[in-house]
Amino acid sequence: MKTFLIVNPRSGTESPSADELREAAVARGVDVHFLEQGEDLQELARTADAEVLGMAGGDGSLAAVAEVAIERDLPFVCIPFGTRNHFARDIGLDRDNPIAALAAFEGEERSVDVGRVGDRLFLNNVSLGLYALLVHRRERHRRRRDALARLRALLLVAREHRGKDQFVIDGKLVAARVVVVAANAYSFELLSIGERESMDDGRLHLYVPHGFRRITWDERSCTELTIETPSRSVRAAIDGEPARLVSPVELRLEPQALRVLVPRAP
């Protein structure tokens, strides 16, 4: 089959390098394209002469190409080459070994759920409130080439965001610092997102934390929900990337919509 892999050379770490990843992919017969500044990632995926689409990058760029794979009804290959790689972890890949993940191009297919917020696809989750503010602050400082972007963002958020935000979730008023909507169920520890045991349980999962020192999470599952905020413009984090949404925010699950290739079990 014609296989096509887009590599974001600005993602990942120095080991392996983007060049090393490309060499390993080409050795498997995969056509590789390095994403350049200013190129439209989804347009590249839409126009690629391919029977399998792959992306090497972080969760945000993976979601963009996965969306095109769904549009074209093509299998999708995830190569963990970003900073978090939650999706790769949850489908069973070794996040520290992107070269090993290339075996998925000759792997086996499974179908996994994806979420939609408005018209935009997400692979992992959508966050509103404190975490979204942190992500936006971090990105702003990163664009200013601030090496301490994450620490500065955290300090600014702690100073400015002492109270709770108001959300109306499916008609019910909720006061919370964070609201998380996930495709499939997560395990949670404090404010840390854990893993998903299932990628095809067919449900969105809503999480709202309570408490400060001993944080517990209220959870409920559904297939779609609506979140309204006092402000028309809503600051959000979608798969860990900053985004602006418009209230009311509509979310829904698309069960088993994405055809994912994973390496065959040894």
NORWO-V685562 format. One record per backbone hydrogen bond with DSSP energy under -0.5 kcal/mol. CO is the residue of the C=O (numbers start at 0). NH is the residue of the N-H. If there is no record, write none. Layout:
co->CO nh->NH
co->CO nh->NH
This chain:
co->0 nh->2
co->1 nh->50
co->1 nh->51
co->2 nh->30
co->3 nh->53
co->4 nh->32
co->5 nh->55
co->6 nh->8
co->6 nh->34
co->7 nh->10
co->16 nh->20
co->17 nh->21
co->18 nh->22
co->19 nh->23
co->20 nh->24
co->21 nh->25
co->22 nh->26
co->23 nh->27
co->24 nh->27
co->24 nh->29
co->25 nh->28
co->29 nh->31
co->30 nh->4
co->32 nh->6
co->32 nh->34
co->35 nh->38
co->38 nh->40
co->39 nh->43
co->40 nh->44
co->41 nh->45
co->42 nh->46
co->43 nh->47
co->47 nh->49
co->50 nh->74
co->51 nh->3
co->52 nh->76
co->53 nh->5
co->54 nh->56
co->54 nh->78
co->55 nh->7
co->56 nh->80
co->56 nh->81
co->57 nh->61
co->58 nh->62
co->59 nh->63
co->60 nh->64
co->61 nh->65
co->62 nh->66
co->63 nh->67
co->64 nh->68
co->65 nh->69
co->66 nh->70
co->67 nh->71
co->68 nh->72
co->68 nh->73
co->69 nh->72
co->74 nh->52
co->75 nh->260
co->76 nh->54
co->76 nh->78
co->77 nh->79
co->78 nh->56
co->78 nh->80
co->84 nh->88
co->85 nh->89
co->86 nh->90
co->87 nh->92
co->88 nh->91
co->92 nh->94
co->93 nh->96
co->96 nh->100
co->97 nh->101
co->98 nh->101
co->99 nh->102
co->100 nh->103
co->101 nh->104
co->102 nh->105
co->103 nh->106
co->107 nh->261
co->109 nh->259
co->111 nh->257
co->113 nh->253
co->114 nh->121
co->115 nh->117
co->115 nh->251
co->116 nh->119
co->119 nh->116
co->121 nh->114
co->123 nh->182
co->124 nh->238
co->125 nh->180
co->126 nh->236
co->127 nh->178
co->128 nh->132
co->129 nh->133
co->130 nh->134
co->131 nh->135
co->132 nh->136
co->133 nh->137
co->134 nh->138
co->135 nh->139
co->136 nh->140
co->137 nh->141
co->138 nh->142
co->139 nh->143
co->140 nh->145
co->141 nh->144
co->144 nh->146
co->145 nh->148
co->147 nh->151
co->148 nh->152
co->149 nh->153
co->150 nh->154
co->151 nh->155
co->152 nh->156
co->153 nh->157
co->154 nh->158
co->155 nh->159
co->156 nh->160
co->159 nh->161
co->164 nh->166
co->164 nh->175
co->165 nh->229
co->166 nh->168
co->166 nh->173
co->167 nh->169
co->167 nh->227
co->168 nh->171
co->171 nh->168
co->173 nh->166
co->173 nh->175
co->175 nh->164
co->176 nh->129
co->177 nh->208
co->178 nh->127
co->179 nh->206
co->180 nh->125
co->181 nh->183
co->181 nh->204
co->186 nh->193
co->188 nh->191
co->191 nh->188
co->194 nh->186
co->194 nh->196
co->198 nh->112
co->202 nh->183
co->203 nh->221
co->204 nh->181
co->205 nh->219
co->206 nh->179
co->207 nh->217
co->209 nh->215
co->212 nh->214
co->215 nh->209
co->217 nh->207
co->219 nh->205
co->221 nh->203
co->222 nh->252
co->224 nh->250
co->225 nh->169
co->226 nh->248
co->227 nh->167
co->231 nh->246
co->232 nh->234
co->233 nh->244
co->234 nh->128
co->235 nh->242
co->236 nh->126
co->236 nh->238
co->237 nh->240
co->240 nh->237
co->242 nh->235
co->244 nh->233
co->247 nh->249
co->248 nh->226
co->248 nh->250
co->249 nh->117
co->250 nh->224
co->251 nh->115
co->252 nh->254
co->253 nh->113
co->253 nh->256
co->256 nh->258
co->257 nh->111
co->257 nh->259
co->258 nh->75
co->259 nh->109
co->260 nh->77
co->261 nh->107
